[in-house]
Amino acid sequence: MKVKLFDLEDESDLEKEINKFLDSNDIEIVDIKYAVSSSIFSEEQIFCFSAMIIYY
């Protein structure tokens, strides 16, 4: 069993990276965990989109 982690600032970038990983590998997915976090820096709101793919 293996794990691949993704951590990006934009949800569309996360989607593209996950799709690229899935297209380039012949794998059996066990589970995908997805998370979103946000914080404030100065007056700017910052988002973090992450995913963990567990696979064989």
Contacts in CASP RR format, 6 or more apart in sequence:
PFRMAT RR
TARGET T0000
AUTHOR 0000-0000-0000
METHOD contacts of the structure
MODEL  1
MKVKLFDLEDESDLEKEINKFLDSNDIEIVDIKYAVSSSIFSEEQIFCFS
AMIIYY
1 30 0 8 1.000
1 54 0 8 1.000
1 55 0 8 1.000
1 56 0 8 1.000
2 54 0 8 1.000
2 55 0 8 1.000
2 56 0 8 1.000
3 52 0 8 1.000
3 53 0 8 1.000
3 54 0 8 1.000
3 55 0 8 1.000
4 21 0 8 1.000
4 52 0 8 1.000
4 53 0 8 1.000
4 55 0 8 1.000
5 50 0 8 1.000
5 51 0 8 1.000
5 52 0 8 1.000
6 14 0 8 1.000
6 17 0 8 1.000
6 18 0 8 1.000
6 21 0 8 1.000
6 50 0 8 1.000
6 51 0 8 1.000
6 52 0 8 1.000
6 53 0 8 1.000
7 48 0 8 1.000
7 49 0 8 1.000
7 50 0 8 1.000
8 14 0 8 1.000
8 17 0 8 1.000
8 48 0 8 1.000
8 49 0 8 1.000
8 50 0 8 1.000
9 46 0 8 1.000
9 47 0 8 1.000
9 48 0 8 1.000
9 49 0 8 1.000
10 47 0 8 1.000
10 49 0 8 1.000
11 36 0 8 1.000
11 47 0 8 1.000
11 49 0 8 1.000
13 49 0 8 1.000
14 49 0 8 1.000
14 50 0 8 1.000
14 51 0 8 1.000
18 51 0 8 1.000
18 53 0 8 1.000
21 53 0 8 1.000
22 29 0 8 1.000
22 53 0 8 1.000
25 55 0 8 1.000
27 55 0 8 1.000
27 56 0 8 1.000
28 55 0 8 1.000
28 56 0 8 1.000
29 53 0 8 1.000
29 54 0 8 1.000
29 55 0 8 1.000
30 54 0 8 1.000
30 55 0 8 1.000
30 56 0 8 1.000
31 53 0 8 1.000
31 54 0 8 1.000
32 51 0 8 1.000
32 52 0 8 1.000
32 53 0 8 1.000
32 54 0 8 1.000
33 51 0 8 1.000
33 52 0 8 1.000
33 54 0 8 1.000
34 49 0 8 1.000
34 50 0 8 1.000
34 51 0 8 1.000
35 49 0 8 1.000
35 50 0 8 1.000
35 51 0 8 1.000
36 47 0 8 1.000
36 48 0 8 1.000
36 49 0 8 1.000
36 50 0 8 1.000
37 47 0 8 1.000
37 48 0 8 1.000
37 50 0 8 1.000
38 45 0 8 1.000
38 46 0 8 1.000
38 47 0 8 1.000
38 48 0 8 1.000
39 45 0 8 1.000
39 46 0 8 1.000
39 48 0 8 1.000
40 46 0 8 1.000
END
